[in-house]
């Protein structure tokens, strides 16, 4: 089984950390390849950043299809480009927010999301509603830590995240914590040990969920909304994103 973990930002040190976290939970024999796009923002902390991250993400999905990957994890808590990626890929694609929220709902009665900046709180609530998870989500809380500070040597980011997680448990009434950034992946085990409650990292959750879907031979349905995009001309900077018509044999398979 070959799984591609795509960090949609271009900060390679974060991508390496994400890949290491995915490998630590993957099954023996699963090949994990973690990548960043060749273009896009250094971090994703706004709708603008997210929109500009999607073309590079889709390039990586297209490259993964040529290279024969079995499934994909989008390692950004905004789950950017998730539906477009599902249209493009033959195998399953999951986002880490989607995976983390669903798994959190299985191990507690409610969860709090602890994320980076306050400006991203609304997006996390939007995803909780879109995924049918709003009834489990007690709150979305921000530590006011820029994403790239998670990578900074000597940063107190982990301590600040733990403090916010404690407040979430005390004030929100939640019994599970969801870490709201892929850059927090390597903090997950330590935070769980300190707090004594389930702490869900979306990178680990997404990796194991994709492994399960591939093992069960379950991929995105190509009937209806998530069918492969129709081929059409693209212009300007997007001209290389134009899709060729599918061969008749692939159309029948889809």
N, C-alpha and C positions, 0 to 999 in steps of 0.2 A: 504494500500500500504506500502510495506517495502523496503526501499532503503538502500543499503550499500555504505558508502563513504569510500574508501580505500586510506589512505595516504601511499604511497609506502615506505616512510622512517620510521625509528623506533623511532623518537622523539615524545614521547607521548604528551608532552605539546602542540605541534603543531597540533597533531591529535585532541585533545580536542577543540582547537580553531576552527579548520576546521569544526568539528561537530556542534559547537554552531552557526557558520555562516550558515551552511546548514539548521539547524532547524529554524533559524530566517526568512527564506524565504519559507520554505516548507508549503504546505497546511495543514489545520487542518485535523487530522486523518492520516497523513503520518508519519510513524515511520522511523526515521533516526538513523542508527547505524554507528558510525565512528570508524574505526579500523586502526591499524598499523600492519604490518607483524611481526612475531616472529623472523625473521632473515632479515638482510640487512643493508644498510648503514644508518648512523644517518641523513644524508642529501644527496640530489642528485644534484651534480654540475658538472658532467662529463659523458661521454659515459660509462666509467668504472662503476661509481656509478649506472647508469641507468641499465646496464646489470645485475649487482648483485642484484638490487631491484626486478627484474621481477619474479624470483622463489617464493619469499615470497608473492608478489602480486597475483600470480596464485594460491597459496595455499589458500589465502583469498577468491578468486573467487570460488574455489572448495568447500570451507566450506560454502560459501553463497548459493551455489546450494543445498547442503544438508539441509540447514536451511530454504530454501524456500523463499529467497529474490526475489523481482520482478525486480530489476534493480540495476545498479552499476555506481558509479562515481569514476574515477581514479583521485585523487587529487594531481597531480604533473604536472607542466606546460610542461614537456617533453612528457606527455602522454605515459609513458613507458608501454610496453606490451599490448597496446590497442587492436591490432588485435588478439593476442593470447587469451586475455580475452574474446573477442567476439566469438571466436571459442568454448570456454569452457562454456559460459553462455547461458541459454535458453532465458533470458530476455535481454533487451537492456543494452549496456555499452557505456558511453561517457567519453572522456577525457576533462579536464578543459581547455586546450588550444584550442581544437576543438570547445567546446561550447562557450568560450569567443569570439573567432574570428568571429564565425558566428553571434552571437548576436550583436557584435560591428558593423558589416557590415549593420545591419538593422536600426541603429540609427544615422548614420553619413556617410559622403562620404569617409572618410579614418580614420584609427586608427594608433596609435603608441603603441607598446608593451614596457613597462618599466619593466625590469627584474633585477635580482640580479647581477650576475657576467658576465663580458664580454666574458668569454669562452663559455657561453651558448647561445650567440647571434646567432651563426650559426645554432644551432638546432631549435631555434624559427623561423628563416627564412625558414628552411627546412619544418617545419610543415605548415607554411603559404602557401608554394607552394603546398605541398601535399594535403591540404584541399581546394585548389582553392581560397585562400584568399590573395594571393600575390598582386593582383591588388588593394586591399583595404588597404594593410599594407604600411604605409608611411615610417616607420622605426622601428627598434628594438634597444632599448637603454638599457644600463646597468648602475646601480648605484654603482657597485663594492662593494656590501654588501654581505658577506657570508650569506647563508640561516639561519644558526643558530644565527646570530646576530639579526635577526628579533625577536628572543625569549629572548634576553638578557635584563635584567632589566636596565633601564636607557639609553638604546640605542637611538641614534638619527636617527635611520633608517627611521622612518616615515617622518621626515623633509627632509632627503636626497632624499627620493622617491618623495615627493612633488616638490622639486627643479628640479628634472629630468623630472617630468611630465610637469612642466611649460616650460622647454626648449623644450620638444617635441612639445607642442602646438605652441610655438613661431618660432621654427626652421624647423619643419617638415611639417607644414601646416595641421596637422591632427586636427580633431574635436572630437575625441573620444580617451580615454586612456584605454588600456587593461593591467591589472596588471599581470605580468609574473611570479608569484609564488603563490602557495597556502598559503604560510606563510604570504602573504600580505592581506589575505581575510578580516581581521578585520579593515584594514585601509580604505577600499573602500568607505564607506559612508562619512567619514570625508574628504577624498581627493576630492570627488565629490563636496562637499559643498564649499571647499576652491577654487577649480578651476572653478566651474560653468559650467562644461561640463559632458557628460556621462562618467562614469568610470565603467568598467566592470570587475568584479571579477569572475573567472572561477568556483569557488566552488558554488556560488549562481546560476550562469548560468547553470552549469551542473546539479544541483539539480532540477531546474525547468524544464529543458529539459527532464530529465529522467522521471519526473512526467508526462509530456505531452505524451511521448512515451508510457509509461505504460497505461495511460488512453485511448490512441488511439489503444491499443493492437498491437503496432508495436514493433517487436523484430528483432534482426539480422537475415537476411536470412540464412538458412542453406543449400542453394543450391549453390554449387560452392566453391569459395575460403574460405569462412568463415564457412564451414561445420565443425562439430565436428572432432577433430584430430583422425587419425586412431590409434587404440590401437597397441602398440609395446613394446618390453622390454626396460627398462631403467636400467642403471647400476650405481654403485658407489653412490655418494651423491644424485643422481636423481632417485634412484630406487623407491621411494615412489610416484613419479609423473607419473608412468605408469597408463594408463587409461584402465579400464575394457571394454570389448565389450558392446555395448548398447543392451538392450533387443529389440526384433523385434518390439514391440509396439512403442517404442520411435523412432526407425528408421523410421517407417511409419509417425509418427507425424512430425519429422524433415523434 
